[in-house]
């Protein structure tokens, strides 16, 4: 798929997609003979993972590290490397839960503020 469709399917701008490619979060894309980027379903899956990490406030550096761990876990790595990646990802799971709880609290407070505004405007 070309960058326009890829951007639409990920909900990210073409500029963001190019930036993520430049900094190595997604591998360099294939190109058509005309030089247009071509993305795969694997690229889509990776980008959706990145988008979800971004929602939890992970930096691009942290995202890169987490993607490397996921690549080790899902790729042709040694058993020891996979176990080390799994252990680090378990820690990330706990961190992600804590980040989500913090976000949920922020949403709750935002909802309370919206209620205050509605009440005062009534």
MOPAC internal coordinates of N, CA, C and O (Angstrom, degrees):
PM7 1SCF
backbone

  N    0.0000 0     0.00 0     0.00 0    0    0    0
  C    1.4508 1     0.00 0     0.00 0    1    0    0
  C    1.5240 1   108.22 1     0.00 0    2    1    0
  O    1.2310 1   121.36 1   -30.37 1    3    2    1
  N    1.3099 1   115.00 1   149.63 1    3    2    1
  C    1.4625 1   120.73 1  -179.67 1    5    3    2
  C    1.5240 1   110.14 1   -83.97 1    6    5    3
  O    1.2310 1   120.62 1   -10.33 1    7    6    5
  N    1.3225 1   116.41 1   169.67 1    7    6    5
  C    1.4548 1   121.97 1  -171.65 1    9    7    6
  C    1.5347 1   112.59 1   -60.73 1   10    9    7
  O    1.2310 1   119.66 1   145.44 1   11   10    9
  N    1.3201 1   118.25 1   -34.56 1   11   10    9
  C    1.4626 1   120.26 1   179.40 1   13   11   10
  C    1.5194 1   112.20 1   -62.86 1   14   13   11
  O    1.2310 1   120.55 1   132.45 1   15   14   13
  N    1.3262 1   116.55 1   -47.55 1   15   14   13
  C    1.4653 1   120.81 1   177.75 1   17   15   14
  C    1.5287 1   110.41 1   -66.13 1   18   17   15
  O    1.2310 1   121.02 1   139.54 1   19   18   17
  N    1.3316 1   115.66 1   -40.46 1   19   18   17
  C    1.4637 1   120.61 1   179.37 1   21   19   18
  C    1.5276 1   110.17 1   -61.51 1   22   21   19
  O    1.2310 1   120.59 1   136.20 1   23   22   21
  N    1.3202 1   116.47 1   -43.80 1   23   22   21
  C    1.4667 1   120.95 1   178.03 1   25   23   22
  C    1.5218 1   110.13 1   -61.78 1   26   25   23
  O    1.2310 1   120.46 1   136.47 1   27   26   25
  N    1.3146 1   116.73 1   -43.53 1   27   26   25
  C    1.4654 1   120.49 1   179.92 1   29   27   26
  C    1.5219 1   111.30 1   -63.36 1   30   29   27
  O    1.2310 1   120.20 1   136.17 1   31   30   29
  N    1.3159 1   117.22 1   -43.83 1   31   30   29
  C    1.4714 1   121.19 1  -177.66 1   33   31   30
  C    1.5216 1   112.65 1   -70.61 1   34   33   31
  O    1.2310 1   120.25 1   153.23 1   35   34   33
  N    1.3325 1   117.13 1   -26.77 1   35   34   33
  C    1.4698 1   119.83 1   179.90 1   37   35   34
  C    1.5227 1   112.72 1   -94.85 1   38   37   35
  O    1.2310 1   120.52 1   161.83 1   39   38   37
  N    1.3302 1   116.61 1   -18.17 1   39   38   37
  C    1.4618 1   119.61 1  -176.03 1   41   39   38
  C    1.5146 1   112.95 1    76.59 1   42   41   39
  O    1.2310 1   120.36 1  -162.11 1   43   42   41
  N    1.3233 1   116.92 1    17.89 1   43   42   41
  C    1.4580 1   122.21 1  -179.89 1   45   43   42
  C    1.5267 1   109.50 1  -115.07 1   46   45   43
  O    1.2310 1   120.73 1   -23.67 1   47   46   45
  N    1.3098 1   116.21 1   156.33 1   47   46   45
  C    1.4545 1   120.00 1   179.36 1   49   47   46
  C    1.5288 1   110.55 1   -76.81 1   50   49   47
  O    1.2310 1   121.40 1   -22.56 1   51   50   49
  N    1.3193 1   114.93 1   157.44 1   51   50   49
  C    1.4697 1   120.12 1   176.29 1   53   51   50
  C    1.5234 1   110.20 1   -59.56 1   54   53   51
  O    1.2310 1   120.74 1   142.81 1   55   54   53
  N    1.3095 1   116.19 1   -37.19 1   55   54   53
  C    1.4654 1   120.72 1   179.65 1   57   55   54
  C    1.5352 1   110.54 1   -61.87 1   58   57   55
  O    1.2310 1   120.86 1   134.89 1   59   58   57
  N    1.3408 1   115.96 1   -45.11 1   59   58   57
  C    1.4730 1   120.30 1   178.71 1   61   59   58
  C    1.5207 1   110.27 1   -62.26 1   62   61   59
  O    1.2310 1   120.47 1   137.70 1   63   62   61
  N    1.3161 1   116.71 1   -42.30 1   63   62   61
  C    1.4649 1   120.22 1   179.65 1   65   63   62
  C    1.5250 1   111.32 1   -61.64 1   66   65   63
  O    1.2310 1   120.48 1   137.05 1   67   66   65
  N    1.3229 1   116.68 1   -42.95 1   67   66   65
  C    1.4695 1   120.21 1   177.99 1   69   67   66
  C    1.5305 1   110.42 1   -63.65 1   70   69   67
  O    1.2310 1   120.80 1   139.14 1   71   70   69
  N    1.3261 1   116.08 1   -40.86 1   71   70   69
  C    1.4661 1   120.21 1   179.47 1   73   71   70
  C    1.5315 1   110.38 1   -62.31 1   74   73   71
  O    1.2310 1   120.52 1   133.91 1   75   74   73
  N    1.3206 1   116.61 1   -46.09 1   75   74   73
  C    1.4670 1   119.61 1  -179.87 1   77   75   74
  C    1.5293 1   110.97 1   -62.10 1   78   77   75
  O    1.2310 1   120.45 1   145.59 1   79   78   77
  N    1.3143 1   116.74 1   -34.41 1   79   78   77
  C    1.4607 1   119.58 1   176.27 1   81   79   78
  C    1.5300 1   109.91 1   -68.28 1   82   81   79
  O    1.2310 1   120.22 1   136.67 1   83   82   81
  N    1.3353 1   117.19 1   -43.33 1   83   82   81
  C    1.4680 1   121.65 1  -179.33 1   85   83   82
  C    1.5214 1   112.30 1   -59.84 1   86   85   83
  O    1.2310 1   120.30 1   141.50 1   87   86   85
  N    1.3472 1   117.04 1   -38.50 1   87   86   85
  C    1.4679 1   119.69 1  -177.28 1   89   87   86
  C    1.5298 1   112.68 1   -90.86 1   90   89   87
  O    1.2310 1   120.65 1  -178.38 1   91   90   89
  N    1.3391 1   116.36 1     1.62 1   91   90   89
  C    1.4585 1   120.11 1   172.41 1   93   91   90
  C    1.5094 1   116.40 1    89.75 1   94   93   91
  O    1.2310 1   119.35 1  -169.61 1   95   94   93
  N    1.3354 1   118.85 1    10.39 1   95   94   93
  C    1.4628 1   119.08 1   177.65 1   97   95   94
  C    1.5193 1   111.95 1   -71.05 1   98   97   95
  O    1.2310 1   120.87 1   146.85 1   99   98   97
  N    1.3101 1   115.95 1   -33.15 1   99   98   97
  C    1.4624 1   119.71 1   171.16 1  101   99   98
  C    1.5223 1   106.59 1  -121.30 1  102  101   99
  O    1.2310 1   120.84 1   -32.84 1  103  102  101
  N    1.3171 1   115.99 1   147.16 1  103  102  101
  C    1.4701 1   118.26 1  -178.10 1  105  103  102
  C    1.5204 1   110.68 1   -67.15 1  106  105  103
  O    1.2310 1   120.53 1   -22.75 1  107  106  105
  N    1.3275 1   116.60 1   157.25 1  107  106  105
  C    1.4661 1   118.83 1   176.30 1  109  107  106
  C    1.5275 1   109.24 1   -54.78 1  110  109  107
  O    1.2310 1   121.21 1   -43.88 1  111  110  109
  N    1.3011 1   115.28 1   136.12 1  111  110  109
  C    1.4505 1   120.09 1  -176.58 1  113  111  110
  C    1.5193 1   110.68 1   -79.80 1  114  113  111
  O    1.2310 1   122.22 1   -17.60 1  115  114  113
  N    1.3227 1   113.35 1   162.40 1  115  114  113
  C    1.4483 1   118.13 1   170.50 1  117  115  114
  C    1.5259 1   108.17 1   -71.88 1  118  117  115
  O    1.2310 1   121.00 1   -13.17 1  119  118  117
  N    1.2941 1   115.69 1   166.83 1  119  118  117
  C    1.4666 1   120.68 1  -179.50 1  121  119  118
  C    1.5220 1   109.59 1  -131.77 1  122  121  119
  O    1.2310 1   121.66 1   -32.39 1  123  122  121
  N    1.3203 1   114.43 1   147.61 1  123  122  121
  C    1.4551 1   119.29 1   172.02 1  125  123  122
  C    1.5163 1   108.10 1   -78.06 1  126  125  123
  O    1.2310 1   120.68 1    -7.21 1  127  126  125
  N    1.3199 1   116.30 1   172.79 1  127  126  125
  C    1.4646 1   119.93 1   177.00 1  129  127  126
  C    1.5149 1   110.99 1   -60.49 1  130  129  127
  O    1.2310 1   120.72 1   151.65 1  131  130  129
  N    1.3398 1   116.23 1   -28.35 1  131  130  129
  C    1.4614 1   121.09 1   178.58 1  133  131  130
  C    1.5186 1   113.46 1   -83.27 1  134  133  131
  O    1.2310 1   119.97 1   178.92 1  135  134  133
  N    1.3356 1   117.66 1    -1.08 1  135  134  133
  C    1.4542 1   121.36 1   176.99 1  137  135  134
  C    1.5177 1   115.25 1    91.30 1  138  137  135
  O    1.2310 1   119.95 1  -173.52 1  139  138  137
  N    1.3281 1   117.71 1     6.48 1  139  138  137
  C    1.4613 1   120.22 1   179.35 1  141  139  138
  C    1.5279 1   110.15 1   -80.50 1  142  141  139
  O    1.2310 1   121.56 1   -37.65 1  143  142  141
  N    1.3292 1   114.63 1   142.35 1  143  142  141
  C    1.4601 1   119.51 1   177.91 1  145  143  142
  C    1.5332 1   110.08 1   -66.36 1  146  145  143
  O    1.2310 1   121.51 1   -35.69 1  147  146  145
  N    1.3455 1   114.71 1   144.31 1  147  146  145
  C    1.4562 1   121.11 1   176.37 1  149  147  146
  C    1.5281 1   107.16 1  -129.71 1  150  149  147
  O    1.2310 1   120.91 1   -55.75 1  151  150  149
  N    1.3265 1   115.87 1   124.25 1  151  150  149
  C    1.4567 1   121.87 1  -178.11 1  153  151  150
  C    1.5250 1   110.35 1  -106.40 1  154  153  151
  O    1.2310 1   121.38 1   -29.46 1  155  154  153
  N    1.3244 1   114.97 1   150.54 1  155  154  153
  C    1.4617 1   122.00 1  -179.96 1  157  155  154
  C    1.5256 1   109.97 1  -104.75 1  158  157  155
  O    1.2310 1   121.04 1    -8.81 1  159  158  157
  N    1.3252 1   115.62 1   171.19 1  159  158  157
  C    1.4638 1   120.39 1   175.02 1  161  159  158
  C    1.5330 1   110.38 1   -63.39 1  162  161  159
  O    1.2310 1   120.35 1   147.00 1  163  162  161
  N    1.3226 1   116.93 1   -33.00 1  163  162  161
  C    1.4633 1   121.21 1   176.18 1  165  163  162
  C    1.5321 1   110.56 1   -64.17 1  166  165  163
  O    1.2310 1   120.60 1   138.52 1  167  166  165
  N    1.3361 1   116.46 1   -41.48 1  167  166  165
  C    1.4672 1   120.45 1   175.78 1  169  167  166
  C    1.5265 1   110.40 1   -61.66 1  170  169  167
  O    1.2310 1   120.83 1   139.93 1  171  170  169
  N    1.3283 1   116.01 1   -40.07 1  171  170  169
  C    1.4611 1   120.91 1   179.47 1  173  171  170
  C    1.5262 1   110.37 1   -62.46 1  174  173  171
  O    1.2310 1   120.57 1   133.16 1  175  174  173
  N    1.3096 1   116.51 1   -46.84 1  175  174  173
  C    1.4687 1   120.39 1   179.63 1  177  175  174
  C    1.5294 1   110.82 1   -59.84 1  178  177  175
  O    1.2310 1   120.76 1   137.21 1  179  178  177
  N    1.3177 1   116.16 1   -42.79 1  179  178  177
  C    1.4705 1   120.56 1   179.40 1  181  179  178
  C    1.5259 1   110.66 1   -65.01 1  182  181  179
  O    1.2310 1   120.19 1   136.80 1  183  182  181
  N    1.3229 1   117.25 1   -43.20 1  183  182  181
  C    1.4635 1   120.28 1  -178.94 1  185  183  182
  C    1.5223 1   111.35 1   -66.43 1  186  185  183
  O    1.2310 1   119.93 1   142.94 1  187  186  185
  N    1.3222 1   117.73 1   -37.06 1  187  186  185
  C    1.4633 1   119.52 1   177.30 1  189  187  186
  C    1.5267 1   110.78 1   -66.31 1  190  189  187
  O    1.2310 1   120.49 1   146.12 1  191  190  189
  N    1.3163 1   116.67 1   -33.88 1  191  190  189
  C    1.4675 1   120.46 1   174.75 1  193  191  190
  C    1.5262 1   109.73 1   -64.47 1  194  193  191
  O    1.2310 1   120.42 1   136.53 1  195  194  193
  N    1.3212 1   116.81 1   -43.47 1  195  194  193
  C    1.4724 1   121.41 1   178.44 1  197  195  194
  C    1.5220 1   110.06 1   -61.15 1  198  197  195
  O    1.2310 1   120.53 1   134.67 1  199  198  197
  N    1.3199 1   116.59 1   -45.33 1  199  198  197
  C    1.4723 1   120.51 1  -179.29 1  201  199  198
  C    1.5261 1   110.71 1   -59.84 1  202  201  199
  O    1.2310 1   120.41 1   141.77 1  203  202  201
  N    1.2957 1   116.83 1   -38.23 1  203  202  201
  C    1.4706 1   120.46 1   179.70 1  205  203  202
  C    1.5177 1   111.46 1   -72.05 1  206  205  203
  O    1.2310 1   120.02 1   145.45 1  207  206  205
  N    1.3295 1   117.57 1   -34.55 1  207  206  205
  C    1.4691 1   120.04 1   175.61 1  209  207  206
  C    1.5216 1   110.11 1   -66.73 1  210  209  207
  O    1.2310 1   120.89 1   140.99 1  211  210  209
  N    1.3272 1   115.90 1   -39.01 1  211  210  209
  C    1.4619 1   120.66 1  -179.96 1  213  211  210
  C    1.5262 1   110.64 1   -60.26 1  214  213  211
  O    1.2310 1   120.73 1   140.80 1  215  214  213
  N    1.3254 1   116.22 1   -39.20 1  215  214  213
  C    1.4677 1   120.44 1  -179.96 1  217  215  214
  C    1.5305 1   111.90 1   -61.06 1  218  217  215
  O    1.2310 1   120.40 1   154.97 1  219  218  217
  N    1.3232 1   116.83 1   -25.03 1  219  218  217
  C    1.4668 1   120.74 1   178.91 1  221  219  218
  C    1.5228 1   112.39 1   -93.45 1  222  221  219
  O    1.2310 1   120.61 1  -175.70 1  223  222  221
  N    1.3202 1   116.45 1     4.30 1  223  222  221
  C    1.4593 1   119.85 1   174.30 1  225  223  222
  C    1.5179 1   115.51 1    86.29 1  226  225  223
  O    1.2310 1   119.74 1  -163.50 1  227  226  225
  N    1.3217 1   118.11 1    16.50 1  227  226  225
  C    1.4580 1   119.52 1   177.77 1  229  227  226
  C    1.5245 1   109.62 1   -72.77 1  230  229  227
  O    1.2310 1   120.56 1   -39.87 1  231  230  229
  N    1.3139 1   116.54 1   140.13 1  231  230  229
  C    1.4666 1   121.33 1   176.86 1  233  231  230
  C    1.5228 1   108.92 1   -74.39 1  234  233  231
  O    1.2310 1   120.36 1   -14.48 1  235  234  233
  N    1.3194 1   116.92 1   165.52 1  235  234  233
  C    1.4554 1   119.38 1   178.31 1  237  235  234
  C    1.5311 1   111.05 1   -63.74 1  238  237  235
  O    1.2310 1   120.53 1   147.11 1  239  238  237
  N    1.3179 1   116.58 1   -32.89 1  239  238  237
  C    1.4722 1   119.51 1   176.80 1  241  239  238
  C    1.5228 1   109.98 1   -64.80 1  242  241  239
  O    1.2310 1   120.74 1   133.10 1  243  242  241
  N    1.3318 1   116.19 1   -46.90 1  243  242  241
  C    1.4712 1   120.15 1   178.44 1  245  243  242
  C    1.5258 1   110.73 1   -62.22 1  246  245  243
  O    1.2310 1   120.61 1   139.71 1  247  246  245
  N    1.3307 1   116.45 1   -40.29 1  247  246  245
  C    1.4623 1   120.01 1   178.34 1  249  247  246
  C    1.5273 1   110.37 1   -60.07 1  250  249  247
  O    1.2310 1   120.54 1   135.50 1  251  250  249
  N    1.3296 1   116.57 1   -44.50 1  251  250  249
  C    1.4584 1   120.50 1   179.33 1  253  251  250
  C    1.5184 1   111.65 1   -59.78 1  254  253  251
  O    1.2310 1   120.75 1   137.22 1  255  254  253
  N    1.3219 1   116.18 1   -42.78 1  255  254  253
  C    1.4673 1   120.46 1   179.39 1  257  255  254
  C    1.5279 1   110.88 1   -64.77 1  258  257  255
  O    1.2310 1   120.75 1   137.45 1  259  258  257
  N    1.3266 1   116.17 1   -42.55 1  259  258  257
  C    1.4690 1   119.73 1   179.75 1  261  259  258
  C    1.5258 1   111.32 1   -66.77 1  262  261  259
  O    1.2310 1   120.41 1   140.52 1  263  262  261
  N    1.3114 1   116.81 1   -39.48 1  263  262  261
  C    1.4632 1   119.59 1   177.85 1  265  263  262
  C    1.5248 1   111.09 1   -63.50 1  266  265  263
  O    1.2310 1   120.49 1   141.56 1  267  266  265
  N    1.3282 1   116.68 1   -38.44 1  267  266  265
  C    1.4706 1   119.84 1   177.03 1  269  267  266
  C    1.5242 1   110.47 1   -61.70 1  270  269  267
  O    1.2310 1   120.43 1   138.53 1  271  270  269
  N    1.3306 1   116.78 1   -41.47 1  271  270  269
  C    1.4649 1   120.38 1   178.05 1  273  271  270
  C    1.5247 1   111.00 1   -63.52 1  274  273  271
  O    1.2310 1   120.53 1   137.12 1  275  274  273
  N    1.3219 1   116.59 1   -42.88 1  275  274  273
  C    1.4628 1   120.20 1   177.63 1  277  275  274
  C    1.5222 1   110.97 1   -63.29 1  278  277  275
  O    1.2310 1   120.48 1   141.40 1  279  278  277
  N    1.3308 1   116.69 1   -38.60 1  279  278  277
  C    1.4637 1   120.66 1   177.85 1  281  279  278
  C    1.5263 1   110.73 1   -63.29 1  282  281  279
  O    1.2310 1   120.58 1   138.69 1  283  282  281
  N    1.3315 1   116.50 1   -41.31 1  283  282  281
  C    1.4677 1   120.21 1   178.33 1  285  283  282
  C    1.5242 1   109.33 1   -63.21 1  286  285  283
  O    1.2310 1   120.68 1   133.67 1  287  286  285
  N    1.3070 1   116.30 1   -46.33 1  287  286  285
  C    1.4614 1   121.30 1  -177.62 1  289  287  286
  C    1.5274 1   111.59 1   -61.38 1  290  289  287
  O    1.2310 1   120.43 1   141.06 1  291  290  289
  N    1.3213 1   116.78 1   -38.94 1  291  290  289
  C    1.4637 1   120.92 1  -175.27 1  293  291  290
  C    1.5251 1   113.88 1   -96.58 1  294  293  291
  O    1.2310 1   120.25 1   173.99 1  295  294  293
  N    1.3240 1   117.13 1    -6.01 1  295  294  293
  C    1.4608 1   120.09 1  -175.49 1  297  295  294
  C    1.5159 1   113.35 1  -103.45 1  298  297  295
  O    1.2310 1   120.80 1    14.14 1  299  298  297
  N    1.3249 1   116.07 1  -165.86 1  299  298  297
  C    1.4707 1   122.41 1  -176.11 1  301  299  298
  C    1.5330 1   113.04 1   -88.09 1  302  301  299
  O    1.2310 1   120.01 1  -131.34 1  303  302  301
  N    1.3154 1   117.58 1    48.66 1  303  302  301
  C    1.4653 1   121.46 1  -179.21 1  305  303  302
  C    1.5270 1   110.26 1   -88.38 1  306  305  303
  O    1.2310 1   121.61 1   -12.79 1  307  306  305
  N    1.3287 1   114.52 1   167.21 1  307  306  305
  C    1.4679 1   119.50 1   177.84 1  309  307  306
  C    1.5312 1   109.94 1   -68.98 1  310  309  307
  O    1.2310 1   121.47 1   -17.71 1  311  310  309
  N    1.2944 1   114.80 1   162.29 1  311  310  309
  C    1.4737 1   120.38 1   179.60 1  313  311  310
  C    1.5304 1   110.65 1   -60.37 1  314  313  311
  O    1.2310 1   120.27 1   138.27 1  315  314  313
  N    1.3297 1   117.10 1   -41.73 1  315  314  313
  C    1.4665 1   121.00 1   179.50 1  317  315  314
  C    1.5284 1   111.14 1   -63.41 1  318  317  315
  O    1.2310 1   120.75 1   137.11 1  319  318  317
  N    1.3278 1   116.17 1   -42.89 1  319  318  317
  C    1.4670 1   119.59 1   178.66 1  321  319  318
  C    1.5253 1   110.95 1   -64.25 1  322  321  319
  O    1.2310 1   120.74 1   140.55 1  323  322  321
  N    1.3316 1   116.20 1   -39.45 1  323  322  321
  C    1.4714 1   119.64 1   178.61 1  325  323  322
  C    1.5263 1   110.91 1   -65.15 1  326  325  323
  O    1.2310 1   120.43 1   139.48 1  327  326  325
  N    1.3076 1   116.79 1   -40.52 1  327  326  325
  C    1.4681 1   120.26 1   179.59 1  329  327  326
  C    1.5281 1   110.91 1   -66.39 1  330  329  327
  O    1.2310 1   120.31 1   140.18 1  331  330  329
  N    1.3295 1   117.02 1   -39.82 1  331  330  329
  C    1.4707 1   120.66 1   177.53 1  333  331  330
  C    1.5264 1   110.02 1   -64.36 1  334  333  331
  O    1.2310 1   120.39 1   137.65 1  335  334  333
  N    1.3312 1   116.86 1   -42.35 1  335  334  333
  C    1.4643 1   120.61 1   178.27 1  337  335  334
  C    1.5189 1   110.28 1   -64.04 1  338  337  335
  O    1.2310 1   120.51 1   137.75 1  339  338  337
  N    1.3156 1   116.64 1   -42.25 1  339  338  337
  C    1.4666 1   121.23 1   179.31 1  341  339  338
  C    1.5324 1   110.94 1   -60.45 1  342  341  339
  O    1.2310 1   120.28 1   138.18 1  343  342  341
  N    1.3141 1   117.07 1   -41.82 1  343  342  341
  C    1.4682 1   120.85 1   179.49 1  345  343  342
  C    1.5294 1   110.58 1   -63.85 1  346  345  343
  O    1.2310 1   120.56 1   136.79 1  347  346  345
  N    1.3207 1   116.53 1   -43.21 1  347  346  345
  C    1.4712 1   119.68 1   179.21 1  349  347  346
  C    1.5213 1   110.93 1   -66.83 1  350  349  347
  O    1.2310 1   120.35 1   142.98 1  351  350  349
  N    1.3234 1   116.95 1   -37.02 1  351  350  349
  C    1.4613 1   120.07 1   179.00 1  353  351  350
  C    1.5265 1   111.83 1   -69.91 1  354  353  351
  O    1.2310 1   120.16 1   148.85 1  355  354  353
  N    1.3244 1   117.30 1   -31.15 1  355  354  353
  C    1.4765 1   119.78 1   174.28 1  357  355  354
  C    1.5287 1   109.78 1   -63.10 1  358  357  355
  O    1.2310 1   120.45 1   138.17 1  359  358  357
  N    1.3275 1   116.75 1   -41.83 1  359  358  357
  C    1.4687 1   120.23 1   176.74 1  361  359  358
  C    1.5271 1   110.23 1   -63.62 1  362  361  359
  O    1.2310 1   120.57 1   141.52 1  363  362  361
  N    1.3178 1   116.52 1   -38.48 1  363  362  361
  C    1.4628 1   120.96 1   178.39 1  365  363  362
  C    1.5245 1   110.52 1   -65.83 1  366  365  363
  O    1.2310 1   120.48 1   144.03 1  367  366  365
  N    1.3083 1   116.69 1   -35.97 1  367  366  365
  C    1.4612 1   120.52 1   177.37 1  369  367  366
  C    1.5268 1   110.27 1   -59.44 1  370  369  367
  O    1.2310 1   120.37 1   135.75 1  371  370  369
  N    1.3087 1   116.89 1   -44.25 1  371  370  369
  C    1.4652 1   120.51 1   178.01 1  373  371  370
  C    1.5233 1   111.17 1   -65.10 1  374  373  371
  O    1.2310 1   120.41 1   137.64 1  375  374  373
  N    1.3221 1   116.82 1   -42.36 1  375  374  373
  C    1.4614 1   120.73 1   177.84 1  377  375  374
  C    1.5259 1   110.53 1   -62.43 1  378  377  375
  O    1.2310 1   120.50 1   138.39 1  379  378  377
  N    1.3132 1   116.64 1   -41.61 1  379  378  377
  C    1.4634 1   120.98 1   179.88 1  381  379  378
  C    1.5241 1   111.25 1   -64.57 1  382  381  379
  O    1.2310 1   120.54 1   141.16 1  383  382  381
  N    1.3129 1   116.58 1   -38.84 1  383  382  381
  C    1.4789 1   119.80 1   176.61 1  385  383  382
  C    1.5233 1   110.70 1   -61.71 1  386  385  383
  O    1.2310 1   120.85 1   137.23 1  387  386  385
  N    1.3205 1   115.98 1   -42.77 1  387  386  385
  C    1.4671 1   119.95 1   179.73 1  389  387  386
  C    1.5296 1   110.37 1   -64.78 1  390  389  387
  O    1.2310 1   120.27 1   138.44 1  391  390  389
  N    1.3132 1   117.08 1   -41.56 1  391  390  389
  C    1.4702 1   120.75 1   177.94 1  393  391  390
  C    1.5279 1   110.73 1   -62.94 1  394  393  391
  O    1.2310 1   120.55 1   140.18 1  395  394  393
  N    1.3232 1   116.56 1   -39.82 1  395  394  393
  C    1.4632 1   120.73 1   179.28 1  397  395  394
  C    1.5255 1   111.08 1   -65.23 1  398  397  395
  O    1.2310 1   120.72 1   138.04 1  399  398  397
  N    1.3093 1   116.23 1   -41.96 1  399  398  397
  C    1.4700 1   120.21 1   178.06 1  401  399  398
  C    1.5245 1   110.75 1   -60.80 1  402  401  399
  O    1.2310 1   120.78 1   139.04 1  403  402  401
  N    1.3171 1   116.11 1   -40.96 1  403  402  401
  C    1.4619 1   120.53 1   177.97 1  405  403  402
  C    1.5301 1   110.76 1   -63.19 1  406  405  403
  O    1.2310 1   120.70 1   137.40 1  407  406  405
  N    1.3197 1   116.27 1   -42.60 1  407  406  405
  C    1.4603 1   120.15 1   177.48 1  409  407  406
  C    1.5268 1   111.57 1   -64.44 1  410  409  407
  O    1.2310 1   120.62 1   139.58 1  411  410  409
  N    1.3176 1   116.41 1   -40.42 1  411  410  409
  C    1.4700 1   120.33 1   179.15 1  413  411  410
  C    1.5252 1   110.38 1   -61.87 1  414  413  411
  O    1.2310 1   120.34 1   140.86 1  415  414  413
  N    1.3143 1   116.96 1   -39.14 1  415  414  413
  C    1.4646 1   120.93 1   177.47 1  417  415  414
  C    1.5268 1   110.27 1   -65.18 1  418  417  415
  O    1.2310 1   120.32 1   139.70 1  419  418  417
  N    1.3181 1   116.99 1   -40.30 1  419  418  417
  C    1.4680 1   120.23 1   177.75 1  421  419  418
  C    1.5267 1   111.05 1   -63.39 1  422  421  419
  O    1.2310 1   120.17 1   139.64 1  423  422  421
  N    1.3258 1   117.27 1   -40.36 1  423  422  421
  C    1.4626 1   120.88 1   177.88 1  425  423  422
  C    1.5296 1   109.80 1   -64.76 1  426  425  423
  O    1.2310 1   120.53 1   138.44 1  427  426  425
  N    1.3117 1   116.59 1   -41.56 1  427  426  425
  C    1.4652 1   120.85 1   178.26 1  429  427  426
  C    1.5301 1   110.56 1   -59.70 1  430  429  427
  O    1.2310 1   120.52 1   134.99 1  431  430  429
  N    1.3131 1   116.61 1   -45.01 1  431  430  429
  C    1.4677 1   120.48 1   179.00 1  433  431  430
  C    1.5242 1   111.05 1   -66.42 1  434  433  431
  O    1.2310 1   120.18 1   142.61 1  435  434  433
  N    1.3268 1   117.26 1   -37.39 1  435  434  433
  C    1.4625 1   120.38 1   177.12 1  437  435  434
  C    1.5271 1   109.72 1   -63.85 1  438  437  435
  O    1.2310 1   120.20 1   138.15 1  439  438  437
  N    1.3280 1   117.22 1   -41.85 1  439  438  437
  C    1.4650 1   120.88 1   177.52 1  441  439  438
  C    1.5283 1   111.33 1   -62.23 1  442  441  439
  O    1.2310 1   120.63 1   140.78 1  443  442  441
  N    1.3205 1   116.40 1   -39.22 1  443  442  441
  C    1.4718 1   119.78 1   177.12 1  445  443  442
  C    1.5257 1   110.80 1   -62.50 1  446  445  443
  O    1.2310 1   120.56 1   137.64 1  447  446  445
  N    1.3245 1   116.53 1   -42.36 1  447  446  445
  C    1.4558 1   120.32 1   179.00 1  449  447  446
  C    1.5284 1   111.00 1   -64.43 1  450  449  447
  O    1.2310 1   120.40 1   138.69 1  451  450  449
  N    1.3180 1   116.84 1   -41.31 1  451  450  449
  C    1.4589 1   120.08 1   176.33 1  453  451  450
  C    1.5329 1   110.33 1   -59.84 1  454  453  451
  O    1.2310 1   120.28 1   140.98 1  455  454  453
  N    1.3264 1   117.07 1   -39.02 1  455  454  453
  C    1.4544 1   121.05 1   176.82 1  457  455  454
  C    1.5136 1   111.52 1   -63.04 1  458  457  455
  O    1.2310 1   120.25 1   138.44 1  459  458  457
  N    1.3264 1   117.14 1   -41.56 1  459  458  457
  C    1.4630 1   121.55 1   177.74 1  461  459  458
  C    1.5264 1   109.81 1   -60.73 1  462  461  459
  O    1.2310 1   120.88 1   133.88 1  463  462  461
  N    1.3180 1   115.92 1   -46.12 1  463  462  461
  C    1.4682 1   119.18 1   179.70 1  465  463  462
  C    1.5278 1   111.35 1   -61.79 1  466  465  463
  O    1.2310 1   120.40 1   135.15 1  467  466  465
  N    1.3324 1   116.84 1   -44.85 1  467  466  465
  C    1.4682 1   120.04 1   178.99 1  469  467  466
  C    1.5217 1   110.85 1   -59.63 1  470  469  467
  O    1.2310 1   121.15 1   134.35 1  471  470  469
  N    1.3443 1   115.40 1   -45.65 1  471  470  469
  C    1.4827 1   119.73 1  -179.38 1  473  471  470
  C    1.5181 1   111.77 1   -61.27 1  474  473  471
  O    1.2310 1   120.60 1   136.84 1  475  474  473
  N    1.3133 1   116.46 1   -43.16 1  475  474  473
  C    1.4656 1   119.73 1  -176.80 1  477  475  474
  C    1.5192 1   112.83 1   -74.09 1  478  477  475
  O    1.2310 1   120.73 1   155.40 1  479  478  477
  N    1.3327 1   116.20 1   -24.60 1  479  478  477
  C    1.4477 1   119.54 1   178.60 1  481  479  478
  C    1.5429 1   112.37 1   -86.43 1  482  481  479
  O    1.2310 1   120.58 1   169.14 1  483  482  481
  N    1.3068 1   116.49 1   -10.86 1  483  482  481
  C    1.4823 1   119.98 1   179.83 1  485  483  482
  C    1.5056 1   111.74 1   -76.84 1  486  485  483
  O    1.2310 1   120.10 1   180.00 1  487  486  485

